[in-house]
Amino acid sequence: MASALENGMDDARESDLEHHAEVSLERQVCGFCQQQMWPQADLAVFYQAQGLALAYRGEVEAATAALEQAQRLNADLLPREPRTIAEHLAAVALLNQARGLAKQGNQAEALANFAAAQALDPAIALDPQTRYNQLRAIGLITQGQQQATQSHGDLKLTEAIAAFAEAQALDPSHHYDPHQKAYHLAVPGLIQRSQRFVSQGDWQAALALWEQVETEHPGLELPPECHSTRVKYLAYQGHIAAALASLAVLQSQFPTFEIPAQVYNALAWAGATYGDGTHPTIQQAAEQAVALADDDRKPLYQNTRGLCYALAGKVDEAIADFETFLDWASRQDNLDEADQTELQQQCQQHQGWIEALRAGENPFTTDLLLSLRSQ
């Protein structure tokens, strides 16, 4: 008794035979209709098109027959002999397939296709191995670019560097440093990842991302956005000395980078609420935040500056900033009920600060500063 596998193979063979029979019949019927109804010139063009299509599919004999028929109908239609055309187009199709195989790293199949193409058309002058190396290098570079620039999933920077290095080994005409190329491409995606973490309130994940890059690739220079994120995260965690040190690194290494106003504001607010409000750099950060802020956020940052001023004994300046905040708050009429209630409570608190400062008192006790850290 035949096995199921053998039965399946027999069915497949019968199916193939039926398919070929159908195709052959269709061609005969189609050809009959065309001969009966089409003008000879149009029929010649049809056979030419059929021959070209067959050649691209690698059916050289069938393509040659169709092209010969076209030539019989119109001797001036073809620029070369039918078989030469069919073999050349079949070779071109094989070359196209070989290119794709080579870029994917399918060396054996790619080399076989290159050899087959040259056998069909000896005019194709190339060294199969050299051409494979060139195309594989292009495929690896594309792969490395995709790995370096992805902004989701696992970090693929190490894999991208390896791909660029392998491409360079295959084709030394590519002049670049694999590490720097990968890193240059990766920075926008890394920044995007970091910003996504920040927008979700996950500062620890944002900082961990940059620390991972720094640990795995110590020779690479981190972008200013990394240091900026680090300043803000350290400040929020209350590590004021470390945040100030990161700020100094950022300013010295990237003097032309414009540190965002929100980074200065975060540092100033954290510095004030963690007991370092009188530090000169904290005071400067508060002033820089206001100077760089857009109109919508300026009153909020003036509130931070007011706190720093108050802690530094600059009473008049502090009162002016707190009053600006109160004026801004009085014009916020598009808040939901919860936010409106919270803002009203803050306004009452600020009014109390102003009254205390005018009375020569210091309302900013240790407990109050502790409660302000989360605002």
Protein Blocks (a to p, Z undefined) as FASTA:
>chain_A
ZZfklmmmmmmmmmmmmmmmmmmmmmmmmmmmmmmmmcfklmmmmmmmmmmmmmmnopam
lmmmmmmmmmmmomklpmbdfklmmmmmmmmmmmmmmmmmmmnopaklmmmmmmmmmmmm
mmlgcdfklmmmmmmmmmmmmmmmmmmmpcghjdfklmmmmmmmmmmmmmmmbgcdfklm
mmmmmmmmmmmmmmmmmmnopaklmmmmmmmmmmmmmmbccdfklmmmmmmmmmmnopam
lmmmmmmmmmmmmmmbccdfklmmmmmmmmmmnopampmklmmmmmmmmmmpcfklmmmm
mmmmmmmmmmnopaklmmmmmmmmmmmmmmmckbcfklmmmmmmmmmmmmmmmmmmmnop
afbbfklmmmmmmZZ
